[in-house]
Amino acid sequence: MEIILGYNEHIHESDEGGWRPSRIPSFEDLDYVIGPDGTTYDVKFILAVVNHASDLLTQLTEGTINEYLAALPIIYTFDVPTFATDGKYTYVNPGFVMTLLERCEGSVIGIAFVLMHEVYHNLFMHHQREERDPVHFDDHDKANAAQDYEINWVIEHSFPDMRDPRAVKEEDPDL
């Protein structure tokens, strides 16, 4: 028996009894993962969906956006509720990938939109600005919400075909 924790650790029962943490292969080497709610996710399917969304994004955009998309490795984890970035990686929740796919009736446009959204956090240097100016960014959640609105407006007005109204619902705080 194993319990998946995040993207790089699991806990399993040892031969001596008890539980011990250990490293597991990369997400890409797994056949499936089990989310915190007990849902089983097909890793190969999720990888194919996110790669297809990334390919779609590459076709729709050019230049700097594609460079950032290629430069930010994707880490699959349940430690973020949706997608996130820290300026070095893009973090992707497999459960949210499936939620977006369902909302978009099988289209990857919603996933491509969120990938682009994370790239824009990096293009606008949101992480660096927040670190350099803690006085104006004393409430991370409020700053992130304002940044999200800014990014979504830019995407919607620069790439109107990217916004599928079925993809995003108002209750999603990161979108």
N, C-alpha and C positions, 0 to 999 in steps of 0.2 A: 504494500500500500504506500502511495506517496501523495503528498499534498504540495501542489505547486504554489510557490510564494514569489510573486514578482516574476522577473525574467531570468534570473540566474541562480536561484537557490531552490532546493526542495528539502523536505524532511522525510526520512524514511526509517522504518523499523530496522534496527541493526540485528545481526545474528545473536548478539549477546543480550538482547532485550533492550528496551528503551528506544528513544528516538535520537537521531543525530543528523545535523545538517550536512549537506555536501553539495558540491558543484554539479550542475547538470550540463548536458550539451546545449548549444545555442538553440534558441527557439526554432530556427529553421531545421534543426535535426530531429525535432519531435514530430510525432504523428498527430497528437492531440494534446490539449491542455484542459485542465478543469478549473473553471473560474471560482471565485470566492462563494458564489451562490450555488455551486455544484453543477453548473452547466458545463457540458463538454463541448469544446471547440475544435474543429478540424483545422490543424495548423496549415496544411498544404493549401486548403481552400482560402483561408485568410490571407496567406502570403500571395496567392494568385490574385485575389481581389485588390489588395493594396498595390501590388505591382501594376495591375491594369489601370488603377486610378492614377498612379504616378506616371505611367506612359501617356495617359490621356492629358494630364497636366502638362507634360513635356510638349505634346503636340499643340496645345492651346496657347502656350507661352513661349518665350524665348529669352535669351540673354541671362541676366542676373538671377531671375527666379529659378531657371533651370540649374544654374551653377549652385545656388544655395540648396536646392532640392537634392542634387547629387552629392553635395558635401556633408549633409546631415544624416548620419547613419540612423536607421530606425531601430528602436528598441521596443519590443512588444512586452507589455507589462500590465498587470491589473492594479498597479500602484497609482495610476492616474485614472480619473473617471471617464475621460474622453480621449483627447490627444493633448500633448503638451510639448514644449521645447524649453531647453535651458541654454540655448545658443550653441550647444555642442552636439546634441542629439534631438531627434524627434521621438517622443514616446507615444506609443499607440496601444490603446486598450482593445484587445480582441473582441470583447463583448460589445463595445461601442461600434466597431467596424460592422458587426452583424446587425446592430440596431439601425445604423445608417443605411445599410443595404436593404433592409426591410422597408424603411420609410421611403426609400427611393424606388421601390418596386423592382429591385434587382439592378438598378443603374448604379454605377460607381461615381456619378457626378458629385454626390454629397461627400464622399471620401476624398475626392480630388479637391473639393472646395476647402475641406478642413486641412488637408496637406498644404494647400496654398496659404491658408490662414496662418499656419505655423511658420511657414517661410517668411511671411510678412512681419511676424514678430521679430525675426532676425534682421530683415532688411531695415526695419525702423529702429533697430538697436534698442528695443525695449528693456532688455536685461541690463545692458550697460547703463542706460539712462537711469534706471531705478537704483542701481548700485552707486552711481556717482552723485545722485541728488536725493538722499534719503529724506530730506525735509519735505520736498514736494511729493515724494512717493512713500509717505509714512503708513499708508493703508494699502497693502499689496492687492487685496481683493478689489478695492475701488479703482485703483490704477489699472489693474488687469481688465476690468469691465470697460473702462474708458478706451483702453487700447483695443479691445475686441471690437467695440463699436466703430472705431476709426478704421481698423483693418477691413471689417465687413463692408463698410461704405466704399472703400477703395476698390475692393474686389467686385462688388456689385456694379459699380459704375465703370470699371475698366474692363471687366469680363462679364457682361450681362448673361451670357450663356452658361456661366458657371453656377449661377444661383437657381437651383431647382427648389421651388417653394415646398415641395414635399420632403426635402432633405432636413430642414431645420425647424424645430418647434420652439416656441418662445421660452419653454422651461429649461432649455439648455443654456446654462450660465456662461459657457465658454464660447458660444457662437453668437 
